[in-house]
Amino acid sequence: MSPSSLQIKVNSLKRLIKEESLYQQEVAEQQHFVNQMKSNNADEYELKKQIQVLEESQRMVPEVSEKIKKHKQALIEYVENYKGDEDLSAAKELISAEV
């Protein structure tokens, strides 16, 4: 049995929330790594590359946050108009969760 539209929307939103968390964790770890490299007077080229990695990760957080907002709004609208008999508890839990 293939997943329903509701399951797809719920799982998509869960994946994006997890992705955002991982990017935030990556930013923190990369920032710490860059700071260590600076304090250890690391090679300038290597430091520059690691700063680029940090900046890219930092750019991804707001992008994923925006996707979460859009997916959450789509899920809200879907649930409001839903006429089926599937359990909506997972969807409602995601909707009410602070992201």
OpenMM code with the backbone's topology and positions (N, CA, C; nanometers):
from openmm import Vec3, app, unit

residues = "MET SER PRO SER SER LEU GLN ILE LYS VAL ASN SER LEU LYS ARG LEU ILE LYS GLU GLU SER LEU TYR GLN GLN GLU VAL ALA GLU GLN GLN HIS PHE VAL ASN GLN MET LYS SER ASN ASN ALA ASP GLU TYR GLU LEU LYS LYS GLN ILE GLN VAL LEU GLU GLU SER GLN ARG MET VAL PRO GLU VAL SER GLU LYS ILE LYS LYS HIS LYS GLN ALA LEU ILE GLU TYR VAL GLU ASN TYR LYS GLY ASP GLU ASP LEU SER ALA ALA LYS GLU LEU ILE SER ALA GLU VAL".split()
positions = [
    Vec3(0.0853, -0.1187, 0.0000),
    Vec3(0.0000, 0.0000, 0.0000),
    Vec3(0.0890, 0.1238, 0.0000),
    Vec3(0.0633, 0.2126, -0.0904),
    Vec3(0.1440, 0.3335, -0.0993),
    Vec3(0.0987, 0.4345, 0.0059),
    Vec3(0.1896, 0.5220, 0.0465),
    Vec3(0.1529, 0.6202, 0.1491),
    Vec3(0.0476, 0.7189, 0.0972),
    Vec3(-0.0358, 0.7615, 0.1876),
    Vec3(-0.1396, 0.8580, 0.1522),
    Vec3(-0.0799, 0.9977, 0.1425),
    Vec3(-0.1569, 1.0888, 0.0878),
    Vec3(-0.1128, 1.2290, 0.0791),
    Vec3(-0.0828, 1.2846, 0.2172),
    Vec3(-0.1643, 1.2479, 0.3140),
    Vec3(-0.1432, 1.2944, 0.4513),
    Vec3(-0.0100, 1.2430, 0.5052),
    Vec3(0.0162, 1.1135, 0.4867),
    Vec3(0.1431, 1.0570, 0.5341),
    Vec3(0.2620, 1.1231, 0.4656),
    Vec3(0.2498, 1.1488, 0.3387),
    Vec3(0.3591, 1.2137, 0.2644),
    Vec3(0.3846, 1.3529, 0.3192),
    Vec3(0.2802, 1.4297, 0.3430),
    Vec3(0.2958, 1.5655, 0.3949),
    Vec3(0.3558, 1.5645, 0.5354),
    Vec3(0.3088, 1.4737, 0.6199),
    Vec3(0.3600, 1.4642, 0.7572),
    Vec3(0.5073, 1.4240, 0.7554),
    Vec3(0.5399, 1.3208, 0.6786),
    Vec3(0.6784, 1.2741, 0.6743),
    Vec3(0.7717, 1.3774, 0.6117),
    Vec3(0.7236, 1.4511, 0.5148),
    Vec3(0.8032, 1.5562, 0.4525),
    Vec3(0.8367, 1.6654, 0.5544),
    Vec3(0.7373, 1.7053, 0.6309),
    Vec3(0.7596, 1.8086, 0.7322),
    Vec3(0.8543, 1.7582, 0.8403),
    Vec3(0.8384, 1.6337, 0.8826),
    Vec3(0.9293, 1.5758, 0.9827),
    Vec3(1.0733, 1.5759, 0.9316),
    Vec3(1.0904, 1.5381, 0.8040),
    Vec3(1.2241, 1.5336, 0.7450),
    Vec3(1.2878, 1.6724, 0.7422),
    Vec3(1.2094, 1.7733, 0.7068),
    Vec3(1.2622, 1.9097, 0.7018),
    Vec3(1.3005, 1.9600, 0.8411),
    Vec3(1.2199, 1.9272, 0.9404),
    Vec3(1.2509, 1.9679, 1.0779),
    Vec3(1.3817, 1.9035, 1.1225),
    Vec3(1.3983, 1.7756, 1.0902),
    Vec3(1.5217, 1.7059, 1.1252),
    Vec3(1.6407, 1.7665, 1.0503),
    Vec3(1.6193, 1.7975, 0.9229),
    Vec3(1.7243, 1.8575, 0.8413),
    Vec3(1.7689, 1.9917, 0.8991),
    Vec3(1.6724, 2.0725, 0.9424),
    Vec3(1.7069, 2.2020, 1.0015),
    Vec3(1.7906, 2.1830, 1.1274),
    Vec3(1.7517, 2.0882, 1.2091),
    Vec3(1.8262, 2.0601, 1.3314),
    Vec3(1.9697, 2.0178, 1.2996),
    Vec3(1.9851, 1.9342, 1.1982),
    Vec3(2.1187, 1.8896, 1.1602),
    Vec3(2.2039, 2.0049, 1.1072),
    Vec3(2.1441, 2.0936, 1.0296),
    Vec3(2.2184, 2.2106, 0.9812),
    Vec3(2.2606, 2.3004, 1.0975),
    Vec3(2.1728, 2.3196, 1.1941),
    Vec3(2.2076, 2.4023, 1.3101),
    Vec3(2.3227, 2.3397, 1.3880),
    Vec3(2.3184, 2.2077, 1.4013),
    Vec3(2.4261, 2.1367, 1.4698),
    Vec3(2.5566, 2.1498, 1.3905),
    Vec3(2.5469, 2.1373, 1.2595),
    Vec3(2.6645, 2.1503, 1.1740),
    Vec3(2.7250, 2.2900, 1.1843),
    Vec3(2.6418, 2.3917, 1.1891),
    Vec3(2.6903, 2.5297, 1.2021),
    Vec3(2.7678, 2.5453, 1.3325),
    Vec3(2.7116, 2.4936, 1.4415),
    Vec3(2.7788, 2.5058, 1.5710),
    Vec3(2.9133, 2.4332, 1.5701),
    Vec3(2.9151, 2.3128, 1.5167),
    Vec3(3.0394, 2.2353, 1.5129),
    Vec3(3.1425, 2.3011, 1.4211),
    Vec3(3.0987, 2.3492, 1.3078),
    Vec3(3.1907, 2.4124, 1.2130),
    Vec3(3.2453, 2.5434, 1.2696),
    Vec3(3.1614, 2.6176, 1.3399),
    Vec3(3.2064, 2.7424, 1.4029),
    Vec3(3.3153, 2.7130, 1.5051),
    Vec3(3.2947, 2.6082, 1.5832),
    Vec3(3.3938, 2.5680, 1.6826),
    Vec3(3.5245, 2.5281, 1.6136),
    Vec3(3.5133, 2.4531, 1.5034),
    Vec3(3.6311, 2.4090, 1.4286),
    Vec3(3.7078, 2.5274, 1.3711),
    Vec3(3.6351, 2.6233, 1.3140),
    Vec3(3.6985, 2.7433, 1.2577),
    Vec3(3.7690, 2.8227, 1.3680),
    Vec3(3.7025, 2.8362, 1.4821),
    Vec3(3.7639, 2.9086, 1.5945),
    Vec3(3.8924, 2.8397, 1.6407),
    Vec3(3.8905, 2.7061, 1.6446),
    Vec3(4.0115, 2.6320, 1.6826),
    Vec3(4.1228, 2.6556, 1.5811),
    Vec3(4.0867, 2.6533, 1.4529),
    Vec3(4.1870, 2.6752, 1.3490),
    Vec3(4.2474, 2.8146, 1.3612),
    Vec3(4.1646, 2.9141, 1.3904),
    Vec3(4.2157, 3.0504, 1.4067),
    Vec3(4.3110, 3.0594, 1.5247),
    Vec3(4.2735, 2.9973, 1.6358),
    Vec3(4.3583, 3.0059, 1.7552),
    Vec3(4.4884, 2.9283, 1.7384),
    Vec3(4.4877, 2.8280, 1.6487),
    Vec3(4.6085, 2.7486, 1.6240),
    Vec3(4.6886, 2.8001, 1.5050),
    Vec3(4.6505, 2.9185, 1.4549),
    Vec3(4.7177, 2.9774, 1.3386),
    Vec3(4.7297, 2.8776, 1.2235),
    Vec3(4.6178, 2.8210, 1.1856),
    Vec3(4.6148, 2.7210, 1.0790),
    Vec3(4.6495, 2.7844, 0.9451),
    Vec3(4.6764, 2.6983, 0.8506),
    Vec3(4.7071, 2.7412, 0.7144),
    Vec3(4.5939, 2.8304, 0.6629),
    Vec3(4.6310, 2.9413, 0.6020),
    Vec3(4.5336, 3.0410, 0.5582),
    Vec3(4.4347, 2.9839, 0.4556),
    Vec3(4.4843, 2.9026, 0.3640),
    Vec3(4.3986, 2.8423, 0.2612),
    Vec3(4.2963, 2.7478, 0.3252),
    Vec3(4.3440, 2.6626, 0.4149),
    Vec3(4.2539, 2.5682, 0.4824),
    Vec3(4.1487, 2.6428, 0.5647),
    Vec3(4.1908, 2.7473, 0.6333),
    Vec3(4.0979, 2.8269, 0.7131),
    Vec3(3.9919, 2.8901, 0.6237),
    Vec3(4.0343, 2.9431, 0.5105),
    Vec3(3.9409, 3.0052, 0.4173),
    Vec3(3.8378, 2.9031, 0.3688),
    Vec3(3.8813, 2.7822, 0.3369),
    Vec3(3.7903, 2.6774, 0.2902),
    Vec3(3.6905, 2.6388, 0.3999),
    Vec3(3.7370, 2.6290, 0.5228),
    Vec3(3.6476, 2.5923, 0.6329),
    Vec3(3.5467, 2.7042, 0.6621),
    Vec3(3.5880, 2.8282, 0.6437),
    Vec3(3.4957, 2.9413, 0.6607),
    Vec3(3.3891, 2.9361, 0.5519),
    Vec3(3.4278, 2.8966, 0.4306),
    Vec3(3.3294, 2.8819, 0.3229),
    Vec3(3.2272, 2.7727, 0.3559),
    Vec3(3.2742, 2.6630, 0.4130),
    Vec3(3.1838, 2.5550, 0.4542),
    Vec3(3.0874, 2.6065, 0.5609),
    Vec3(3.1392, 2.6823, 0.6554),
    Vec3(3.0565, 2.7400, 0.7617),
    Vec3(2.9509, 2.8325, 0.7038),
    Vec3(2.9914, 2.9188, 0.6128),
    Vec3(2.8969, 3.0148, 0.5541),
    Vec3(2.7872, 2.9442, 0.4749),
    Vec3(2.8236, 2.8382, 0.4051),
    Vec3(2.7228, 2.7636, 0.3295),
    Vec3(2.6213, 2.6980, 0.4240),
    Vec3(2.6704, 2.6426, 0.5317),
    Vec3(2.5798, 2.5822, 0.6303),
    Vec3(2.4894, 2.6882, 0.6914),
    Vec3(2.5449, 2.8049, 0.7196),
    Vec3(2.4650, 2.9132, 0.7766),
    Vec3(2.3559, 2.9584, 0.6800),
    Vec3(2.3851, 2.9574, 0.5507),
    Vec3(2.2847, 2.9953, 0.4506),
    Vec3(2.1727, 2.8922, 0.4408),
    Vec3(2.2037, 2.7687, 0.4688),
    Vec3(2.1039, 2.6628, 0.4554),
    Vec3(1.9968, 2.6683, 0.5651),
    Vec3(2.0314, 2.7151, 0.6834),
    Vec3(1.9352, 2.7173, 0.7944),
    Vec3(1.8115, 2.8000, 0.7596),
    Vec3(1.8258, 2.9254, 0.7139),
    Vec3(1.7044, 3.0010, 0.6804),
    Vec3(1.6279, 2.9425, 0.5610),
    Vec3(1.7006, 2.8825, 0.4661),
    Vec3(1.6330, 2.8213, 0.3516),
    Vec3(1.5438, 2.7062, 0.3968),
    Vec3(1.5969, 2.6216, 0.4827),
    Vec3(1.5192, 2.5085, 0.5327),
    Vec3(1.4053, 2.5585, 0.6215),
    Vec3(1.4301, 2.6625, 0.6993),
    Vec3(1.3245, 2.7196, 0.7840),
    Vec3(1.2081, 2.7695, 0.6995),
    Vec3(1.2398, 2.8305, 0.5873),
    Vec3(1.1348, 2.8792, 0.4969),
    Vec3(1.0562, 2.7625, 0.4374),
    Vec3(1.1258, 2.6564, 0.4011),
    Vec3(1.0580, 2.5376, 0.3500),
    Vec3(0.9659, 2.4783, 0.4559),
    Vec3(1.0121, 2.4786, 0.5808),
    Vec3(0.9298, 2.4258, 0.6904),
    Vec3(0.8017, 2.5066, 0.7021),
    Vec3(0.8131, 2.6381, 0.6974),
    Vec3(0.6942, 2.7240, 0.7069),
    Vec3(0.5945, 2.6924, 0.5957),
    Vec3(0.6452, 2.6769, 0.4738),
    Vec3(0.5579, 2.6484, 0.3598),
    Vec3(0.4917, 2.5118, 0.3735),
    Vec3(0.5695, 2.4111, 0.4121),
    Vec3(0.5137, 2.2767, 0.4280),
    Vec3(0.4140, 2.2717, 0.5440),
    Vec3(0.4447, 2.3451, 0.6492),
    Vec3(0.3539, 2.3478, 0.7638),
    Vec3(0.2213, 2.4135, 0.7257),
    Vec3(0.2285, 2.5222, 0.6514),
    Vec3(0.1069, 2.5900, 0.6068),
    Vec3(0.0253, 2.4993, 0.5144),
    Vec3(0.0938, 2.4280, 0.4265),
    Vec3(0.0252, 2.3353, 0.3360),
    Vec3(-0.0423, 2.2236, 0.4154),
    Vec3(0.0240, 2.1758, 0.5198),
    Vec3(-0.0338, 2.0709, 0.6043),
    Vec3(-0.1547, 2.1232, 0.6801),
    Vec3(-0.1465, 2.2458, 0.7300),
    Vec3(-0.2600, 2.3070, 0.8005),
    Vec3(-0.3806, 2.3129, 0.7074),
    Vec3(-0.3593, 2.3604, 0.5867),
    Vec3(-0.4691, 2.3715, 0.4909),
    Vec3(-0.5242, 2.2341, 0.4545),
    Vec3(-0.4360, 2.1370, 0.4405),
    Vec3(-0.4791, 2.0014, 0.4064),
    Vec3(-0.5659, 1.9435, 0.5185),
    Vec3(-0.5211, 1.9598, 0.6419),
    Vec3(-0.5955, 1.9056, 0.7565),
    Vec3(-0.7310, 1.9756, 0.7702),
    Vec3(-0.7339, 2.1065, 0.7505),
    Vec3(-0.8601, 2.1807, 0.7617),
    Vec3(-0.9633, 2.1337, 0.6600),
    Vec3(-0.9175, 2.0916, 0.5430),
    Vec3(-1.0084, 2.0499, 0.4365),
    Vec3(-1.0214, 1.8979, 0.4238),
    Vec3(-0.9591, 1.8239, 0.5154),
    Vec3(-0.9555, 1.6785, 0.5059),
    Vec3(-1.0909, 1.6174, 0.5389),
    Vec3(-1.1351, 1.5270, 0.4539),
    Vec3(-1.2659, 1.4629, 0.4723),
    Vec3(-1.2532, 1.3122, 0.4942),
    Vec3(-1.1317, 1.2599, 0.4947),
    Vec3(-1.1110, 1.1155, 0.5067),
    Vec3(-1.1205, 1.0653, 0.6494),
    Vec3(-1.0808, 0.9402, 0.6671),
    Vec3(-1.0928, 0.8779, 0.7983),
    Vec3(-0.9579, 0.8401, 0.8599),
    Vec3(-0.8488, 0.8943, 0.8058),
    Vec3(-0.7170, 0.8671, 0.8626),
    Vec3(-0.7002, 0.9400, 0.9964),
    Vec3(-0.6119, 0.8867, 1.0777),
    Vec3(-0.5798, 0.9487, 1.2061),
    Vec3(-0.4989, 1.0760, 1.1803),
    Vec3(-0.5469, 1.1881, 1.2287),
    Vec3(-0.4817, 1.3172, 1.2067),
    Vec3(-0.3931, 1.3602, 1.3234),
    Vec3(-0.3769, 1.2736, 1.4226),
    Vec3(-0.3044, 1.3145, 1.5431),
    Vec3(-0.1591, 1.3531, 1.5132),
    Vec3(-0.0896, 1.2779, 1.4275),
    Vec3(0.0499, 1.3114, 1.3955),
    Vec3(0.0588, 1.4466, 1.3243),
    Vec3(-0.0347, 1.4706, 1.2347),
    Vec3(-0.0357, 1.5978, 1.1626),
    Vec3(-0.0643, 1.7128, 1.2578),
    Vec3(-0.1623, 1.6956, 1.3438),
    Vec3(-0.1971, 1.8018, 1.4385),
    Vec3(-0.0833, 1.8273, 1.5377),
    Vec3(-0.0141, 1.7234, 1.5753),
    Vec3(0.1007, 1.7383, 1.6657),
    Vec3(0.2109, 1.8212, 1.5994),
    Vec3(0.2387, 1.7932, 1.4725),
    Vec3(0.3390, 1.8699, 1.3989),
    Vec3(0.2961, 2.0150, 1.3817),
    Vec3(0.1697, 2.0353, 1.3546),
    Vec3(0.1177, 2.1709, 1.3347),
    Vec3(0.1323, 2.2528, 1.4630),
    Vec3(0.1033, 2.1904, 1.5759),
    Vec3(0.1061, 2.2652, 1.7023),
    Vec3(0.2475, 2.2788, 1.7601),
    Vec3(0.3420, 2.2005, 1.7082),
    Vec3(0.4801, 2.2047, 1.7599),
    Vec3(0.5481, 2.3347, 1.7183),
    Vec3(0.6230, 2.3898, 1.8088),
    Vec3(0.7041, 2.5097, 1.7779),
    Vec3(0.8253, 2.4655, 1.6992),
    Vec3(0.8447, 2.5293, 1.5857),
    Vec3(0.9596, 2.4949, 1.5003),
    Vec3(1.0524, 2.6124, 1.4917),
] * unit.nanometer
topology = app.Topology()
chain = topology.addChain("A")
for resn in residues:
    res = topology.addResidue(resn, chain)
    for name in ("N", "CA", "C"):
        topology.addAtom(name, app.Element.getBySymbol(name[0]), res)
